[in-house]
């Protein structure tokens, strides 16, 4: 097999998503139940040093150029700043980003930027504090807004905002959210709700589709599609807003899946490789790490895991089955 992370369909994975924890300080209804989650025990989690070693193997031996830290909520990881600094110091330095709910980002944005973080994606589903509580079961809306402002001030740009619309809850807010992001200089991306909730309550019929989102936005804005060639392997289809240069994106994972261009590989908080967000199989790297496996042996395991990647996630199949683990355990 080649030195890069290539699969049997010719796709090459250069984008690594690293889940740092399965824990979160919100309880968003489309992600996890309010209580009853079974968290990973500390010995099961990769240590800071193990994470950095795997990132080094990925960038040095496997051709990875982008690393995104996720969770759960990655800001809950005590060693986050040190992990970022160590990854930024690698000889083959990847571009480093973070997906976060921004609670605590107001305190850490400057330190993360100084450590080498390049940019952030922040989850924000509503501009209304009461709706935020309905969705997240927590009163932390202002903390998210403060975190976004701190990220912008620290230079973690472009600051991207990820929004999931739920029918009858916040779907009417699409134009207001875009207007607000344009005002603050954030790039908004709507994401179709995916079947990644721990309680398996997702229903295709109630999902707000990409087409519906665009119809709502068109009531206030003129959207011009960007040329397909500019999208590359990015999951978001993007539109210029009122002629540009501002843009809005829609990630239509369910209705317009982008598996043919996928360039991602994923590492769970407990050291498992997942070749797809919706995979039901994992490859254990933690055991190899802790049993004295060499970099070459770990790289071979990783390459084998990616070679077995399926042509598509199957999420567009009406009979699609949800993955074995929820998003909080595998990283979004």
Secondary structure, 3 states (H helix, E strand, C coil): CCCCEECCCCCEECEEEEECCCCCCCCCCCCCCCCCCCCCCHHHCCCHHHHHHHHHHHHHHCCCCEEEEECCCHHHCCCHHHHHHHHHCCCCCCEEEEEECCCCHHHHHHHHHHHCCCEEEEECCCCCHHHHHHHHCCCCHHHHHHHHHHHHHHCCCCCEEEECCECCCCHHHHHHHHHHHHHHCCEEEEECCCCCCCCCCCCHHHECCHHHHHHHHCCCCCEEECCHHHCCCCCCEEEEECCCCCEEEEECCCCCCCHHHCCEEEECCCCEEECCCCCCCCEECHHHHHCCCCHHHHHHHHHHHHHCCCCCCCCCCCCCCCCCCCHHHHCC
